[in-house]
């Protein structure tokens, strides 16, 4: 498989992961009504870590303090994103939070530009702006007022952007299984600590809560983060961020299929703009890879 086909396969795999995250959004939302977010995350990520152990055993010759440290570090950024988003949602709307979280599609290219000292191409910038405009139409209503929790959610966006950026830096040199297991373990441990030190609403381990935990632990956590870590060896952090910006599109699609929620015309236009931004980035990436080296 040549470099272009590897990148296309990687991007399609990341799109599949994004679809899974979008599909499970409605499940997580309902499950956390019975089980508070931090205990939910602690159990979800603990089960996900256990399911990854056979993969880690298979890659045990790649185990090192450096690799484990990178994985745990990635997990700290990932948990920071979840924690800030959870806290921010208490003081803002889900629509605002969805839009602000999606702004990682802007932050990741900025981080890449700072470290590489190369400004994104005009075509790629057009794709980013299209995705941001689409996210705004998908998430924000006519009232564009800001809430007190929006700044906290913005912090979560930086955490998620740093996570995507650093996975892109570490994935080419470290085992995907070890990196994925390390970050999942870190999220589980930190979620457990937060569950113990912060006041929590009463927990109800209902059948639906367990259904949500088990459904998200494997396809949406262990497999999803393993695939993300593995596939970012073959694509760029910027393209990864653009692909992840489609999560609200898949969330709306599955909300329609599973709960009968209808996306208004404005939301449909936003979905088209997000997908248009992704296609622009994909086309640009194909042209860059196809260029002969000098």
Protein Blocks (a to p, Z undefined) as FASTA:
>chain_A
ZZklmmmmmmmmmmmmmmmmmmmmmmmmmmmmmpcfklmmmmmmmmmmmmmmmmmmmmmm
mgcfklmmmmmmmmmmmmmmmmmmmmmmmmccfklmmmmmmmmmmmmmmmmmmmnopacd
fklmmmmmmmmmmmmmmmpcfblcdcfklmmmmmmmmmmmmmmmmmmmmmmmmcfklmmm
mmmmmmmmmmmmmmmmpccddddddfklmmmmmmmmmmmmmmmmmmmmmmmmmmcfklmm
mmmmmmmmmmmmmmmmmnopacdfklmmmmmmmmmmmmmmmmmmmmmmmpccZZ
